[in-house]
Amino acid sequence: MNQQIIFNDDITYDKNQKGWVFSGLLSGERIDILIKCEQHNVLSDALKFDLEVIVEEWLDVNEPLPESRIELDYK
């Protein structure tokens, strides 16, 4: 897993985008993340962990583009 990303504690559910929105620091640069997910009632520790793992796994094989947002799906 990618150990170079630090997730900020700013996760919120955006009803308009139907997903969890949060940010992180990767190599000193801020990245914005949207994970589309219908599950939005409660942000449990387990769900937060799952969302972070999805991003880490994506970063293991992808490089985010400068000034873009990572958009992924949670199933």
mmCIF file of the N, C-alpha and C atoms, coordinates in Angstrom:
data_MODEL
# 
_entry.id   MODEL 
# 
loop_
_atom_site.group_PDB 
_atom_site.id 
_atom_site.type_symbol 
_atom_site.label_atom_id 
_atom_site.label_alt_id 
_atom_site.label_comp_id 
_atom_site.label_asym_id 
_atom_site.label_entity_id 
_atom_site.label_seq_id 
_atom_site.pdbx_PDB_ins_code 
_atom_site.Cartn_x 
_atom_site.Cartn_y 
_atom_site.Cartn_z 
_atom_site.occupancy 
_atom_site.B_iso_or_equiv 
_atom_site.pdbx_formal_charge 
_atom_site.auth_seq_id 
_atom_site.auth_comp_id 
_atom_site.auth_asym_id 
_atom_site.auth_atom_id 
_atom_site.pdbx_PDB_model_num 
ATOM 1   N N  . MET A 1 1  ? 0.827   -1.193 0.000   1.00 0.00 ? 1  MET A N  1 
ATOM 2   C CA . MET A 1 1  ? 0.000   0.000  0.000   1.00 0.00 ? 1  MET A CA 1 
ATOM 3   C C  . MET A 1 1  ? 0.867   1.249  0.000   1.00 0.00 ? 1  MET A C  1 
ATOM 4   N N  . ASN A 1 2  ? 0.310   2.312  -0.476  1.00 0.00 ? 2  ASN A N  1 
ATOM 5   C CA . ASN A 1 2  ? 0.997   3.590  -0.530  1.00 0.00 ? 2  ASN A CA 1 
ATOM 6   C C  . ASN A 1 2  ? 1.035   4.199  0.864   1.00 0.00 ? 2  ASN A C  1 
ATOM 7   N N  . GLN A 1 3  ? 2.224   4.399  1.390   1.00 0.00 ? 3  GLN A N  1 
ATOM 8   C CA . GLN A 1 3  ? 2.357   4.967  2.725   1.00 0.00 ? 3  GLN A CA 1 
ATOM 9   C C  . GLN A 1 3  ? 2.704   6.444  2.685   1.00 0.00 ? 3  GLN A C  1 
ATOM 10  N N  . GLN A 1 4  ? 2.699   7.045  1.516   1.00 0.00 ? 4  GLN A N  1 
ATOM 11  C CA . GLN A 1 4  ? 3.106   8.429  1.411   1.00 0.00 ? 4  GLN A CA 1 
ATOM 12  C C  . GLN A 1 4  ? 1.935   9.399  1.425   1.00 0.00 ? 4  GLN A C  1 
ATOM 13  N N  . ILE A 1 5  ? 0.728   8.919  1.478   1.00 0.00 ? 5  ILE A N  1 
ATOM 14  C CA . ILE A 1 5  ? -0.426  9.824  1.525   1.00 0.00 ? 5  ILE A CA 1 
ATOM 15  C C  . ILE A 1 5  ? -0.864  10.005 2.974   1.00 0.00 ? 5  ILE A C  1 
ATOM 16  N N  . ILE A 1 6  ? -1.143  11.229 3.305   1.00 0.00 ? 6  ILE A N  1 
ATOM 17  C CA . ILE A 1 6  ? -1.666  11.562 4.629   1.00 0.00 ? 6  ILE A CA 1 
ATOM 18  C C  . ILE A 1 6  ? -3.064  12.127 4.406   1.00 0.00 ? 6  ILE A C  1 
ATOM 19  N N  . PHE A 1 7  ? -4.060  11.463 4.964   1.00 0.00 ? 7  PHE A N  1 
ATOM 20  C CA . PHE A 1 7  ? -5.433  11.911 4.788   1.00 0.00 ? 7  PHE A CA 1 
ATOM 21  C C  . PHE A 1 7  ? -5.774  12.981 5.814   1.00 0.00 ? 7  PHE A C  1 
ATOM 22  N N  . ASN A 1 8  ? -6.398  14.047 5.344   1.00 0.00 ? 8  ASN A N  1 
ATOM 23  C CA . ASN A 1 8  ? -6.874  15.092 6.244   1.00 0.00 ? 8  ASN A CA 1 
ATOM 24  C C  . ASN A 1 8  ? -8.185  14.643 6.874   1.00 0.00 ? 8  ASN A C  1 
ATOM 25  N N  . ASP A 1 9  ? -8.517  15.240 7.977   1.00 0.00 ? 9  ASP A N  1 
ATOM 26  C CA . ASP A 1 9  ? -9.735  14.863 8.700   1.00 0.00 ? 9  ASP A CA 1 
ATOM 27  C C  . ASP A 1 9  ? -10.879 15.800 8.307   1.00 0.00 ? 9  ASP A C  1 
ATOM 28  N N  . ASP A 1 10 ? -11.127 15.896 6.988   1.00 0.00 ? 10 ASP A N  1 
ATOM 29  C CA . ASP A 1 10 ? -12.132 16.833 6.486   1.00 0.00 ? 10 ASP A CA 1 
ATOM 30  C C  . ASP A 1 10 ? -13.212 16.140 5.657   1.00 0.00 ? 10 ASP A C  1 
ATOM 31  N N  . ILE A 1 11 ? -13.459 14.888 5.955   1.00 0.00 ? 11 ILE A N  1 
ATOM 32  C CA . ILE A 1 11 ? -14.382 14.094 5.143   1.00 0.00 ? 11 ILE A CA 1 
ATOM 33  C C  . ILE A 1 11 ? -15.837 14.499 5.412   1.00 0.00 ? 11 ILE A C  1 
ATOM 34  N N  . THR A 1 12 ? -16.563 14.741 4.328   1.00 0.00 ? 12 THR A N  1 
ATOM 35  C CA . THR A 1 12 ? -17.981 15.075 4.415   1.00 0.00 ? 12 THR A CA 1 
ATOM 36  C C  . THR A 1 12 ? -18.712 14.386 3.268   1.00 0.00 ? 12 THR A C  1 
ATOM 37  N N  . TYR A 1 13 ? -20.003 14.206 3.438   1.00 0.00 ? 13 TYR A N  1 
ATOM 38  C CA . TYR A 1 13 ? -20.814 13.634 2.367   1.00 0.00 ? 13 TYR A CA 1 
ATOM 39  C C  . TYR A 1 13 ? -21.454 14.768 1.587   1.00 0.00 ? 13 TYR A C  1 
ATOM 40  N N  . ASP A 1 14 ? -21.252 14.782 0.274   1.00 0.00 ? 14 ASP A N  1 
ATOM 41  C CA . ASP A 1 14 ? -21.834 15.797 -0.605  1.00 0.00 ? 14 ASP A CA 1 
ATOM 42  C C  . ASP A 1 14 ? -23.038 15.178 -1.313  1.00 0.00 ? 14 ASP A C  1 
ATOM 43  N N  . LYS A 1 15 ? -24.233 15.606 -0.939  1.00 0.00 ? 15 LYS A N  1 
ATOM 44  C CA . LYS A 1 15 ? -25.458 15.039 -1.511  1.00 0.00 ? 15 LYS A CA 1 
ATOM 45  C C  . LYS A 1 15 ? -25.573 15.317 -3.005  1.00 0.00 ? 15 LYS A C  1 
ATOM 46  N N  . ASN A 1 16 ? -25.096 16.473 -3.446  1.00 0.00 ? 16 ASN A N  1 
ATOM 47  C CA . ASN A 1 16 ? -25.173 16.817 -4.870  1.00 0.00 ? 16 ASN A CA 1 
ATOM 48  C C  . ASN A 1 16 ? -24.297 15.901 -5.725  1.00 0.00 ? 16 ASN A C  1 
ATOM 49  N N  . GLN A 1 17 ? -23.126 15.556 -5.219  1.00 0.00 ? 17 GLN A N  1 
ATOM 50  C CA . GLN A 1 17 ? -22.211 14.689 -5.960  1.00 0.00 ? 17 GLN A CA 1 
ATOM 51  C C  . GLN A 1 17 ? -22.393 13.217 -5.600  1.00 0.00 ? 17 GLN A C  1 
ATOM 52  N N  . LYS A 1 18 ? -23.245 12.961 -4.617  1.00 0.00 ? 18 LYS A N  1 
ATOM 53  C CA . LYS A 1 18 ? -23.539 11.605 -4.139  1.00 0.00 ? 18 LYS A CA 1 
ATOM 54  C C  . LYS A 1 18 ? -22.266 10.846 -3.806  1.00 0.00 ? 18 LYS A C  1 
ATOM 55  N N  . GLY A 1 19 ? -21.455 11.480 -2.952  1.00 0.00 ? 19 GLY A N  1 
ATOM 56  C CA . GLY A 1 19 ? -20.230 10.815 -2.557  1.00 0.00 ? 19 GLY A CA 1 
ATOM 57  C C  . GLY A 1 19 ? -19.519 11.508 -1.406  1.00 0.00 ? 19 GLY A C  1 
ATOM 58  N N  . TRP A 1 20 ? -18.520 10.813 -0.885  1.00 0.00 ? 20 TRP A N  1 
ATOM 59  C CA . TRP A 1 20 ? -17.690 11.322 0.198   1.00 0.00 ? 20 TRP A CA 1 
ATOM 60  C C  . TRP A 1 20 ? -16.574 12.164 -0.388  1.00 0.00 ? 20 TRP A C  1 
ATOM 61  N N  . VAL A 1 21 ? -16.393 13.348 0.146   1.00 0.00 ? 21 VAL A N  1 
ATOM 62  C CA . VAL A 1 21 ? -15.378 14.287 -0.330  1.00 0.00 ? 21 VAL A CA 1 
ATOM 63  C C  . VAL A 1 21 ? -14.378 14.509 0.804   1.00 0.00 ? 21 VAL A C  1 
ATOM 64  N N  . PHE A 1 22 ? -13.100 14.377 0.477   1.00 0.00 ? 22 PHE A N  1 
ATOM 65  C CA . PHE A 1 22 ? -12.057 14.647 1.465   1.00 0.00 ? 22 PHE A CA 1 
ATOM 66  C C  . PHE A 1 22 ? -10.763 14.959 0.740   1.00 0.00 ? 22 PHE A C  1 
ATOM 67  N N  . SER A 1 23 ? -9.720  15.249 1.495   1.00 0.00 ? 23 SER A N  1 
ATOM 68  C CA . SER A 1 23 ? -8.448  15.604 0.883   1.00 0.00 ? 23 SER A CA 1 
ATOM 69  C C  . SER A 1 23 ? -7.315  14.874 1.590   1.00 0.00 ? 23 SER A C  1 
ATOM 70  N N  . GLY A 1 24 ? -6.165  14.950 0.960   1.00 0.00 ? 24 GLY A N  1 
ATOM 71  C CA . GLY A 1 24 ? -4.976  14.350 1.536   1.00 0.00 ? 24 GLY A CA 1 
ATOM 72  C C  . GLY A 1 24 ? -3.740  15.058 1.030   1.00 0.00 ? 24 GLY A C  1 
ATOM 73  N N  . LEU A 1 25 ? -2.625  14.728 1.618   1.00 0.00 ? 25 LEU A N  1 
ATOM 74  C CA . LEU A 1 25 ? -1.344  15.258 1.178   1.00 0.00 ? 25 LEU A CA 1 
ATOM 75  C C  . LEU A 1 25 ? -0.529  14.123 0.584   1.00 0.00 ? 25 LEU A C  1 
ATOM 76  N N  . LEU A 1 26 ? -0.078  14.334 -0.641  1.00 0.00 ? 26 LEU A N  1 
ATOM 77  C CA . LEU A 1 26 ? 0.722   13.338 -1.345  1.00 0.00 ? 26 LEU A CA 1 
ATOM 78  C C  . LEU A 1 26 ? 1.966   14.033 -1.855  1.00 0.00 ? 26 LEU A C  1 
ATOM 79  N N  . SER A 1 27 ? 3.116   13.639 -1.341  1.00 0.00 ? 27 SER A N  1 
ATOM 80  C CA . SER A 1 27 ? 4.396   14.268 -1.710  1.00 0.00 ? 27 SER A CA 1 
ATOM 81  C C  . SER A 1 27 ? 4.336   15.781 -1.526  1.00 0.00 ? 27 SER A C  1 
ATOM 82  N N  . GLY A 1 28 ? 3.706   16.207 -0.449  1.00 0.00 ? 28 GLY A N  1 
ATOM 83  C CA . GLY A 1 28 ? 3.630   17.625 -0.130  1.00 0.00 ? 28 GLY A CA 1 
ATOM 84  C C  . GLY A 1 28 ? 2.565   18.397 -0.877  1.00 0.00 ? 28 GLY A C  1 
ATOM 85  N N  . GLU A 1 29 ? 1.845   17.747 -1.766  1.00 0.00 ? 29 GLU A N  1 
ATOM 86  C CA . GLU A 1 29 ? 0.799   18.411 -2.550  1.00 0.00 ? 29 GLU A CA 1 
ATOM 87  C C  . GLU A 1 29 ? -0.576  17.964 -2.056  1.00 0.00 ? 29 GLU A C  1 
ATOM 88  N N  . ARG A 1 30 ? -1.493  18.909 -1.983  1.00 0.00 ? 30 ARG A N  1 
ATOM 89  C CA . ARG A 1 30 ? -2.866  18.585 -1.592  1.00 0.00 ? 30 ARG A CA 1 
ATOM 90  C C  . ARG A 1 30 ? -3.578  17.929 -2.773  1.00 0.00 ? 30 ARG A C  1 
ATOM 91  N N  . ILE A 1 31 ? -4.289  16.842 -2.493  1.00 0.00 ? 31 ILE A N  1 
ATOM 92  C CA . ILE A 1 31 ? -5.130  16.214 -3.503  1.00 0.00 ? 31 ILE A CA 1 
ATOM 93  C C  . ILE A 1 31 ? -6.549  16.155 -2.959  1.00 0.00 ? 31 ILE A C  1 
ATOM 94  N N  . ASP A 1 32 ? -7.510  16.389 -3.829  1.00 0.00 ? 32 ASP A N  1 
ATOM 95  C CA . ASP A 1 32 ? -8.922  16.304 -3.473  1.00 0.00 ? 32 ASP A CA 1 
ATOM 96  C C  . ASP A 1 32 ? -9.470  14.989 -3.988  1.00 0.00 ? 32 ASP A C  1 
ATOM 97  N N  . ILE A 1 33 ? -10.368 14.406 -3.214  1.00 0.00 ? 33 ILE A N  1 
ATOM 98  C CA . ILE A 1 33 ? -10.872 13.066 -3.510  1.00 0.00 ? 33 ILE A CA 1 
ATOM 99  C C  . ILE A 1 33 ? -12.391 13.058 -3.399  1.00 0.00 ? 33 ILE A C  1 
ATOM 100 N N  . LEU A 1 34 ? -13.029 12.415 -4.364  1.00 0.00 ? 34 LEU A N  1 
ATOM 101 C CA . LEU A 1 34 ? -14.472 12.157 -4.320  1.00 0.00 ? 34 LEU A CA 1 
ATOM 102 C C  . LEU A 1 34 ? -14.656 10.662 -4.517  1.00 0.00 ? 34 LEU A C  1 
ATOM 103 N N  . ILE A 1 35 ? -15.317 10.032 -3.565  1.00 0.00 ? 35 ILE A N  1 
ATOM 104 C CA . ILE A 1 35 ? -15.658 8.620  -3.722  1.00 0.00 ? 35 ILE A CA 1 
ATOM 105 C C  . ILE A 1 35 ? -17.168 8.528  -3.730  1.00 0.00 ? 35 ILE A C  1 
ATOM 106 N N  . LYS A 1 36 ? -17.699 8.198  -4.895  1.00 0.00 ? 36 LYS A N  1 
ATOM 107 C CA . LYS A 1 36 ? -19.144 8.107  -5.063  1.00 0.00 ? 36 LYS A CA 1 
ATOM 108 C C  . LYS A 1 36 ? -19.662 6.895  -4.308  1.00 0.00 ? 36 LYS A C  1 
ATOM 109 N N  . CYS A 1 37 ? -20.716 7.141  -3.530  1.00 0.00 ? 37 CYS A N  1 
ATOM 110 C CA . CYS A 1 37 ? -21.225 6.102  -2.641  1.00 0.00 ? 37 CYS A CA 1 
ATOM 111 C C  . CYS A 1 37 ? -22.620 6.506  -2.189  1.00 0.00 ? 37 CYS A C  1 
ATOM 112 N N  . GLU A 1 38 ? -23.550 5.588  -2.263  1.00 0.00 ? 38 GLU A N  1 
ATOM 113 C CA . GLU A 1 38 ? -24.910 5.866  -1.799  1.00 0.00 ? 38 GLU A CA 1 
ATOM 114 C C  . GLU A 1 38 ? -25.007 5.804  -0.277  1.00 0.00 ? 38 GLU A C  1 
ATOM 115 N N  . GLN A 1 39 ? -24.055 5.140  0.361   1.00 0.00 ? 39 GLN A N  1 
ATOM 116 C CA . GLN A 1 39 ? -24.063 4.983  1.816   1.00 0.00 ? 39 GLN A CA 1 
ATOM 117 C C  . GLN A 1 39 ? -23.594 6.289  2.448   1.00 0.00 ? 39 GLN A C  1 
ATOM 118 N N  . HIS A 1 40 ? -24.513 7.014  3.067   1.00 0.00 ? 40 HIS A N  1 
ATOM 119 C CA . HIS A 1 40 ? -24.140 8.313  3.604   1.00 0.00 ? 40 HIS A CA 1 
ATOM 120 C C  . HIS A 1 40 ? -24.746 8.615  4.966   1.00 0.00 ? 40 HIS A C  1 
ATOM 121 N N  . ASN A 1 41 ? -25.382 7.651  5.576   1.00 0.00 ? 41 ASN A N  1 
ATOM 122 C CA . ASN A 1 41 ? -26.047 7.904  6.848   1.00 0.00 ? 41 ASN A CA 1 
ATOM 123 C C  . ASN A 1 41 ? -25.058 8.209  7.967   1.00 0.00 ? 41 ASN A C  1 
ATOM 124 N N  . VAL A 1 42 ? -24.054 7.351  8.105   1.00 0.00 ? 42 VAL A N  1 
ATOM 125 C CA . VAL A 1 42 ? -23.103 7.496  9.201   1.00 0.00 ? 42 VAL A CA 1 
ATOM 126 C C  . VAL A 1 42 ? -21.707 7.196  8.689   1.00 0.00 ? 42 VAL A C  1 
ATOM 127 N N  . LEU A 1 43 ? -20.770 8.030  9.054   1.00 0.00 ? 43 LEU A N  1 
ATOM 128 C CA . LEU A 1 43 ? -19.376 7.773  8.712   1.00 0.00 ? 43 LEU A CA 1 
ATOM 129 C C  . LEU A 1 43 ? -18.762 6.991  9.861   1.00 0.00 ? 43 LEU A C  1 
ATOM 130 N N  . SER A 1 44 ? -18.738 5.693  9.717   1.00 0.00 ? 44 SER A N  1 
ATOM 131 C CA . SER A 1 44 ? -18.129 4.851  10.739  1.00 0.00 ? 44 SER A CA 1 
ATOM 132 C C  . SER A 1 44 ? -16.621 4.773  10.497  1.00 0.00 ? 44 SER A C  1 
ATOM 133 N N  . ASP A 1 45 ? -15.904 4.313  11.502  1.00 0.00 ? 45 ASP A N  1 
ATOM 134 C CA . ASP A 1 45 ? -14.463 4.112  11.341  1.00 0.00 ? 45 ASP A CA 1 
ATOM 135 C C  . ASP A 1 45 ? -14.184 3.096  10.243  1.00 0.00 ? 45 ASP A C  1 
ATOM 136 N N  . ALA A 1 46 ? -15.032 2.072  10.150  1.00 0.00 ? 46 ALA A N  1 
ATOM 137 C CA . ALA A 1 46 ? -14.839 1.030  9.128   1.00 0.00 ? 46 ALA A CA 1 
ATOM 138 C C  . ALA A 1 46 ? -15.023 1.606  7.720   1.00 0.00 ? 46 ALA A C  1 
ATOM 139 N N  . LEU A 1 47 ? -16.042 2.433  7.532   1.00 0.00 ? 47 LEU A N  1 
ATOM 140 C CA . LEU A 1 47 ? -16.268 3.041  6.222   1.00 0.00 ? 47 LEU A CA 1 
ATOM 141 C C  . LEU A 1 47 ? -15.124 3.985  5.868   1.00 0.00 ? 47 LEU A C  1 
ATOM 142 N N  . LYS A 1 48 ? -14.699 4.798  6.818   1.00 0.00 ? 48 LYS A N  1 
ATOM 143 C CA . LYS A 1 48 ? -13.581 5.718  6.578   1.00 0.00 ? 48 LYS A CA 1 
ATOM 144 C C  . LYS A 1 48 ? -12.330 4.935  6.181   1.00 0.00 ? 48 LYS A C  1 
ATOM 145 N N  . PHE A 1 49 ? -12.055 3.848  6.871   1.00 0.00 ? 49 PHE A N  1 
ATOM 146 C CA . PHE A 1 49 ? -10.913 3.010  6.543   1.00 0.00 ? 49 PHE A CA 1 
ATOM 147 C C  . PHE A 1 49 ? -11.041 2.450  5.125   1.00 0.00 ? 49 PHE A C  1 
ATOM 148 N N  . ASP A 1 50 ? -12.229 1.957  4.784   1.00 0.00 ? 50 ASP A N  1 
ATOM 149 C CA . ASP A 1 50 ? -12.461 1.419  3.436   1.00 0.00 ? 50 ASP A CA 1 
ATOM 150 C C  . ASP A 1 50 ? -12.205 2.477  2.356   1.00 0.00 ? 50 ASP A C  1 
ATOM 151 N N  . LEU A 1 51 ? -12.677 3.688  2.573   1.00 0.00 ? 51 LEU A N  1 
ATOM 152 C CA . LEU A 1 51 ? -12.491 4.763  1.604   1.00 0.00 ? 51 LEU A CA 1 
ATOM 153 C C  . LEU A 1 51 ? -11.005 5.086  1.434   1.00 0.00 ? 51 LEU A C  1 
ATOM 154 N N  . GLU A 1 52 ? -10.277 5.125  2.536   1.00 0.00 ? 52 GLU A N  1 
ATOM 155 C CA . GLU A 1 52 ? -8.843  5.406  2.462   1.00 0.00 ? 52 GLU A CA 1 
ATOM 156 C C  . GLU A 1 52 ? -8.095  4.283  1.744   1.00 0.00 ? 52 GLU A C  1 
ATOM 157 N N  . VAL A 1 53 ? -8.493  3.049  1.983   1.00 0.00 ? 53 VAL A N  1 
ATOM 158 C CA . VAL A 1 53 ? -7.860  1.911  1.303   1.00 0.00 ? 53 VAL A CA 1 
ATOM 159 C C  . VAL A 1 53 ? -8.097  1.986  -0.204  1.00 0.00 ? 53 VAL A C  1 
ATOM 160 N N  . ILE A 1 54 ? -9.306  2.355  -0.609  1.00 0.00 ? 54 ILE A N  1 
ATOM 161 C CA . ILE A 1 54 ? -9.613  2.492  -2.038  1.00 0.00 ? 54 ILE A CA 1 
ATOM 162 C C  . ILE A 1 54 ? -8.662  3.498  -2.687  1.00 0.00 ? 54 ILE A C  1 
ATOM 163 N N  . VAL A 1 55 ? -8.440  4.618  -2.023  1.00 0.00 ? 55 VAL A N  1 
ATOM 164 C CA . VAL A 1 55 ? -7.545  5.645  -2.568  1.00 0.00 ? 55 VAL A CA 1 
ATOM 165 C C  . VAL A 1 55 ? -6.109  5.133  -2.611  1.00 0.00 ? 55 VAL A C  1 
ATOM 166 N N  . GLU A 1 56 ? -5.661  4.487  -1.537  1.00 0.00 ? 56 GLU A N  1 
ATOM 167 C CA . GLU A 1 56 ? -4.292  3.960  -1.498  1.00 0.00 ? 56 GLU A CA 1 
ATOM 168 C C  . GLU A 1 56 ? -4.056  2.934  -2.598  1.00 0.00 ? 56 GLU A C  1 
ATOM 169 N N  . GLU A 1 57 ? -5.017  2.055  -2.807  1.00 0.00 ? 57 GLU A N  1 
ATOM 170 C CA . GLU A 1 57 ? -4.873  1.046  -3.856  1.00 0.00 ? 57 GLU A CA 1 
ATOM 171 C C  . GLU A 1 57 ? -4.847  1.692  -5.236  1.00 0.00 ? 57 GLU A C  1 
ATOM 172 N N  . TRP A 1 58 ? -5.662  2.716  -5.441  1.00 0.00 ? 58 TRP A N  1 
ATOM 173 C CA . TRP A 1 58 ? -5.663  3.431  -6.721  1.00 0.00 ? 58 TRP A CA 1 
ATOM 174 C C  . TRP A 1 58 ? -4.305  4.095  -6.951  1.00 0.00 ? 58 TRP A C  1 
ATOM 175 N N  . LEU A 1 59 ? -3.764  4.709  -5.894  1.00 0.00 ? 59 LEU A N  1 
ATOM 176 C CA . LEU A 1 59 ? -2.476  5.388  -6.018  1.00 0.00 ? 59 LEU A CA 1 
ATOM 177 C C  . LEU A 1 59 ? -1.316  4.421  -6.239  1.00 0.00 ? 59 LEU A C  1 
ATOM 178 N N  . ASP A 1 60 ? -1.486  3.167  -5.858  1.00 0.00 ? 60 ASP A N  1 
ATOM 179 C CA . ASP A 1 60 ? -0.436  2.172  -6.102  1.00 0.00 ? 60 ASP A CA 1 
ATOM 180 C C  . ASP A 1 60 ? -0.193  1.962  -7.594  1.00 0.00 ? 60 ASP A C  1 
ATOM 181 N N  . VAL A 1 61 ? -1.212  2.188  -8.405  1.00 0.00 ? 61 VAL A N  1 
ATOM 182 C CA . VAL A 1 61 ? -1.079  1.929  -9.849  1.00 0.00 ? 61 VAL A CA 1 
ATOM 183 C C  . VAL A 1 61 ? -1.341  3.165  -10.713 1.00 0.00 ? 61 VAL A C  1 
ATOM 184 N N  . ASN A 1 62 ? -1.714  4.283  -10.108 1.00 0.00 ? 62 ASN A N  1 
ATOM 185 C CA . ASN A 1 62 ? -2.033  5.500  -10.860 1.00 0.00 ? 62 ASN A CA 1 
ATOM 186 C C  . ASN A 1 62 ? -1.308  6.697  -10.263 1.00 0.00 ? 62 ASN A C  1 
ATOM 187 N N  . GLU A 1 63 ? -1.167  7.698  -11.071 1.00 0.00 ? 63 GLU A N  1 
ATOM 188 C CA . GLU A 1 63 ? -0.572  8.968  -10.651 1.00 0.00 ? 63 GLU A CA 1 
ATOM 189 C C  . GLU A 1 63 ? -1.630  10.050 -10.842 1.00 0.00 ? 63 GLU A C  1 
ATOM 190 N N  . PRO A 1 64 ? -1.962  10.796 -9.780  1.00 0.00 ? 64 PRO A N  1 
ATOM 191 C CA . PRO A 1 64 ? -2.960  11.845 -9.968  1.00 0.00 ? 64 PRO A CA 1 
ATOM 192 C C  . PRO A 1 64 ? -2.408  12.965 -10.854 1.00 0.00 ? 64 PRO A C  1 
ATOM 193 N N  . LEU A 1 65 ? -3.264  13.517 -11.681 1.00 0.00 ? 65 LEU A N  1 
ATOM 194 C CA . LEU A 1 65 ? -2.869  14.632 -12.524 1.00 0.00 ? 65 LEU A CA 1 
ATOM 195 C C  . LEU A 1 65 ? -2.834  15.905 -11.684 1.00 0.00 ? 65 LEU A C  1 
ATOM 196 N N  . PRO A 1 66 ? -1.908  16.799 -11.990 1.00 0.00 ? 66 PRO A N  1 
ATOM 197 C CA . PRO A 1 66 ? -1.855  18.059 -11.230 1.00 0.00 ? 66 PRO A CA 1 
ATOM 198 C C  . PRO A 1 66 ? -3.188  18.804 -11.311 1.00 0.00 ? 66 PRO A C  1 
ATOM 199 N N  . GLU A 1 67 ? -3.591  19.355 -10.192 1.00 0.00 ? 67 GLU A N  1 
ATOM 200 C CA . GLU A 1 67 ? -4.796  20.177 -10.101 1.00 0.00 ? 67 GLU A CA 1 
ATOM 201 C C  . GLU A 1 67 ? -6.064  19.465 -10.538 1.00 0.00 ? 67 GLU A C  1 
ATOM 202 N N  . SER A 1 68 ? -6.089  18.149 -10.346 1.00 0.00 ? 68 SER A N  1 
ATOM 203 C CA . SER A 1 68 ? -7.306  17.403 -10.644 1.00 0.00 ? 68 SER A CA 1 
ATOM 204 C C  . SER A 1 68 ? -7.766  16.684 -9.386  1.00 0.00 ? 68 SER A C  1 
ATOM 205 N N  . ARG A 1 69 ? -8.964  16.194 -9.423  1.00 0.00 ? 69 ARG A N  1 
ATOM 206 C CA . ARG A 1 69 ? -9.527  15.476 -8.284  1.00 0.00 ? 69 ARG A CA 1 
ATOM 207 C C  . ARG A 1 69 ? -9.592  13.998 -8.612  1.00 0.00 ? 69 ARG A C  1 
ATOM 208 N N  . ILE A 1 70 ? -9.264  13.176 -7.654  1.00 0.00 ? 70 ILE A N  1 
ATOM 209 C CA . ILE A 1 70 ? -9.412  11.738 -7.808  1.00 0.00 ? 70 ILE A CA 1 
ATOM 210 C C  . ILE A 1 70 ? -10.888 11.414 -7.592  1.00 0.00 ? 70 ILE A C  1 
ATOM 211 N N  . GLU A 1 71 ? -11.503 10.734 -8.557  1.00 0.00 ? 71 GLU A N  1 
ATOM 212 C CA . GLU A 1 71 ? -12.901 10.332 -8.440  1.00 0.00 ? 71 GLU A CA 1 
ATOM 213 C C  . GLU A 1 71 ? -12.995 8.824  -8.599  1.00 0.00 ? 71 GLU A C  1 
ATOM 214 N N  . LEU A 1 72 ? -13.507 8.169  -7.575  1.00 0.00 ? 72 LEU A N  1 
ATOM 215 C CA . LEU A 1 72 ? -13.604 6.716  -7.555  1.00 0.00 ? 72 LEU A CA 1 
ATOM 216 C C  . LEU A 1 72 ? -15.005 6.317  -7.109  1.00 0.00 ? 72 LEU A C  1 
ATOM 217 N N  . ASP A 1 73 ? -15.325 5.040  -7.298  1.00 0.00 ? 73 ASP A N  1 
ATOM 218 C CA . ASP A 1 73 ? -16.613 4.496  -6.865  1.00 0.00 ? 73 ASP A CA 1 
ATOM 219 C C  . ASP A 1 73 ? -16.405 3.549  -5.697  1.00 0.00 ? 73 ASP A C  1 
ATOM 220 N N  . TYR A 1 74 ? -17.333 3.572  -4.765  1.00 0.00 ? 74 TYR A N  1 
ATOM 221 C CA . TYR A 1 74 ? -17.348 2.627  -3.640  1.00 0.00 ? 74 TYR A CA 1 
ATOM 222 C C  . TYR A 1 74 ? -18.568 1.749  -3.819  1.00 0.00 ? 74 TYR A C  1 
ATOM 223 N N  . LYS A 1 75 ? -18.355 0.475  -3.830  1.00 0.00 ? 75 LYS A N  1 
ATOM 224 C CA . LYS A 1 75 ? -19.472 -0.450 -4.041  1.00 0.00 ? 75 LYS A CA 1 
ATOM 225 C C  . LYS A 1 75 ? -19.799 -1.202 -2.782  1.00 0.00 ? 75 LYS A C  1 
# 
